[in-house]
């Protein structure tokens, strides 16, 4: 269980790094006239993501879940792939990446990096991580609960982003959004 705890704590540290990047990028965006959209669902997102990490630590111990090597290693590979995709998104968007929906007026949509292929690649990373990280140590209740609640949240979040981007922009040929 100790290596899994270390993995989850590394993801927690990554979240704090992401928040630091988002805070810096938020200041950059606000200095350029960004307007926030959908602030009401942000606290729900924070609680849900914190619950995911807590569930990853609690469920395997409380339910005495075993580590199943073949299943666990595959889930770990997916977890690492999700992290790589997330940081590719962060690197591609640069100062335009946030944990909030902040739209800087008159900036064109990003259509490079993973945005060449997907409209919301960061959310693909969130979905994969939310399922895979708990399953590294067979925390299937956490994986299922997070995934169902996250699906509802992403419905709101993606609609919010699409609406916020639509009035001032035309989607790129690939449909990429910043």
C-alpha positions as CSV (number, residue, x, y, z in Angstrom):
1,X,0.0,0.0,0.0
2,X,2.9,2.4,0.7
3,X,3.9,2.8,-3.0
4,X,0.3,3.6,-3.9
5,X,0.0,6.2,-1.1
6,X,3.2,7.8,-2.4
7,X,1.6,7.8,-5.9
8,X,-1.5,9.6,-4.6
9,X,0.6,12.1,-2.6
10,X,2.6,12.8,-5.8
11,X,-0.7,13.6,-7.6
12,X,-1.7,15.8,-4.7
13,X,1.7,17.7,-5.1
14,X,1.0,17.9,-8.8
15,X,-2.4,19.5,-8.0
16,X,-0.7,22.1,-5.9
17,X,1.7,22.8,-8.8
18,X,-1.2,23.1,-11.2
19,X,-2.9,25.6,-8.8
20,X,0.3,27.7,-8.7
21,X,0.4,27.7,-12.5
22,X,-3.3,28.6,-12.7
23,X,-2.9,31.4,-10.2
24,X,0.0,32.9,-12.2
25,X,-1.9,32.4,-15.5
26,X,-5.1,33.9,-14.0
27,X,-3.1,37.1,-13.1
28,X,-1.8,37.2,-16.7
29,X,-5.3,36.8,-18.1
30,X,-7.0,39.3,-15.8
31,X,-4.3,41.9,-16.6
32,X,-5.4,41.5,-20.2
33,X,-9.1,42.0,-19.4
34,X,-10.2,38.4,-18.9
35,X,-13.7,37.7,-17.7
36,X,-14.5,34.7,-15.6
37,X,-17.4,32.5,-16.5
38,X,-19.1,29.7,-14.5
39,X,-17.5,30.7,-11.2
40,X,-20.5,28.9,-9.4
41,X,-19.4,25.4,-10.4
42,X,-15.8,25.9,-9.5
43,X,-16.1,25.1,-5.8
44,X,-18.0,21.9,-6.7
45,X,-15.1,20.9,-9.0
46,X,-12.5,21.5,-6.2
47,X,-14.5,19.4,-3.7
48,X,-15.0,16.6,-6.3
49,X,-11.3,16.4,-7.1
50,X,-10.3,16.5,-3.5
51,X,-12.8,13.7,-2.8
52,X,-11.2,11.6,-5.6
53,X,-7.8,11.9,-4.0
54,X,-9.2,11.2,-0.5
55,X,-11.1,8.2,-1.8
56,X,-7.9,6.9,-3.4
57,X,-6.3,6.9,0.0
58,X,-9.2,5.7,2.1
59,X,-11.0,3.0,0.1
60,X,-8.2,0.5,-0.5
61,X,-7.5,0.5,3.3
62,X,-11.1,0.6,4.5
63,X,-12.3,-2.1,2.1
64,X,-9.0,-4.1,2.3
65,X,-8.6,-3.8,-1.5
66,X,-5.8,-5.8,-2.9
67,X,-3.3,-4.7,-5.5
68,X,-3.9,-6.8,-8.6
69,X,-0.6,-6.5,-10.6
70,X,-1.9,-6.9,-14.1
71,X,-4.8,-4.6,-13.5
72,X,-2.9,-2.2,-11.3
73,X,0.0,-1.7,-13.7
74,X,-2.3,-1.1,-16.6
75,X,-4.2,1.5,-14.5
76,X,-0.9,3.1,-13.5
77,X,0.1,3.4,-17.2
78,X,-3.2,5.1,-17.9
79,X,-2.7,7.4,-14.9
80,X,0.7,8.5,-16.2
81,X,-0.6,9.0,-19.7
82,X,-3.3,11.2,-18.3
83,X,-0.6,13.3,-16.5
84,X,1.4,13.6,-19.7
85,X,-1.7,14.7,-21.6
86,X,-2.6,17.3,-18.9
87,X,0.9,18.8,-19.0
88,X,0.9,18.8,-22.8
89,X,-2.4,20.9,-22.6
90,X,-0.8,23.2,-20.0
91,X,2.3,23.7,-22.1
92,X,0.3,24.3,-25.3
93,X,-2.0,26.9,-23.7
94,X,0.8,28.6,-21.8
95,X,-0.6,31.5,-19.8
96,X,-4.1,30.8,-21.1
97,X,-4.4,27.6,-19.1
98,X,-6.5,27.9,-16.0
99,X,-8.5,25.9,-13.5
100,X,-11.2,28.5,-13.9
101,X,-13.0,29.6,-17.1
102,X,-11.2,32.9,-17.8
103,X,-11.6,34.3,-21.3
104,X,-9.2,37.0,-22.6
105,X,-11.0,39.1,-25.2
106,X,-9.8,38.9,-28.8
107,X,-7.4,36.0,-28.5
108,X,-7.7,33.4,-31.2
109,X,-8.5,29.8,-30.3
110,X,-5.6,27.5,-29.8
111,X,-5.4,24.9,-32.5
112,X,-2.0,23.3,-31.8
113,X,-0.7,20.6,-29.6
114,X,-3.5,18.3,-28.4
115,X,-6.0,20.9,-29.5
116,X,-5.3,19.8,-33.1
117,X,-7.1,16.6,-32.3
118,X,-9.6,17.3,-29.5
119,X,-11.7,20.3,-28.4
120,X,-11.2,19.6,-24.7
121,X,-8.1,17.4,-24.3
122,X,-7.6,18.4,-20.7
123,X,-10.9,16.9,-19.8
124,X,-9.9,13.6,-21.5
125,X,-7.0,13.6,-19.0
126,X,-9.3,14.3,-16.1
127,X,-11.7,11.5,-17.1
128,X,-8.9,8.9,-17.6
129,X,-7.2,9.9,-14.4
130,X,-10.4,9.8,-12.4
131,X,-11.0,6.2,-13.5
132,X,-7.4,5.0,-13.6
133,X,-5.8,6.4,-10.4
134,X,-8.3,4.7,-8.0
135,X,-8.1,1.5,-10.0
136,X,-4.3,1.3,-9.5
137,X,-5.3,-0.2,-6.1
138,X,-8.8,-1.5,-7.0
139,X,-10.7,1.4,-5.4
140,X,-13.5,0.8,-7.8
141,X,-16.2,2.6,-5.7
142,X,-14.1,5.8,-5.8
143,X,-13.5,5.3,-9.6
144,X,-17.2,4.8,-10.3
145,X,-18.4,7.5,-7.9
146,X,-16.0,10.1,-9.2
147,X,-16.6,9.2,-12.8
148,X,-20.4,9.6,-12.5
149,X,-20.2,12.9,-10.6
150,X,-17.5,14.2,-12.9
151,X,-19.6,13.4,-16.0
152,X,-22.3,15.6,-14.6
153,X,-19.8,18.3,-13.7
154,X,-18.1,18.2,-17.1
155,X,-21.5,18.6,-18.8
156,X,-21.8,21.9,-17.0
157,X,-18.2,22.9,-17.4
158,X,-17.9,22.2,-21.1
159,X,-21.2,24.0,-21.9
160,X,-19.9,26.9,-19.9
161,X,-16.6,27.0,-21.8
162,X,-18.2,26.6,-25.2
163,X,-20.7,29.4,-24.4
164,X,-17.9,31.7,-23.1
165,X,-15.8,31.2,-26.2
166,X,-18.6,31.3,-28.8
167,X,-19.6,35.0,-28.8
168,X,-16.2,36.4,-29.7
169,X,-14.7,33.6,-31.7
170,X,-15.3,31.2,-34.5
171,X,-14.0,27.7,-33.9
172,X,-10.9,26.6,-35.8
173,X,-11.3,24.0,-38.4
174,X,-10.5,21.4,-35.8
175,X,-12.9,22.9,-33.3
176,X,-10.2,23.6,-30.8
177,X,-11.0,25.8,-27.9
178,X,-8.5,27.7,-25.7
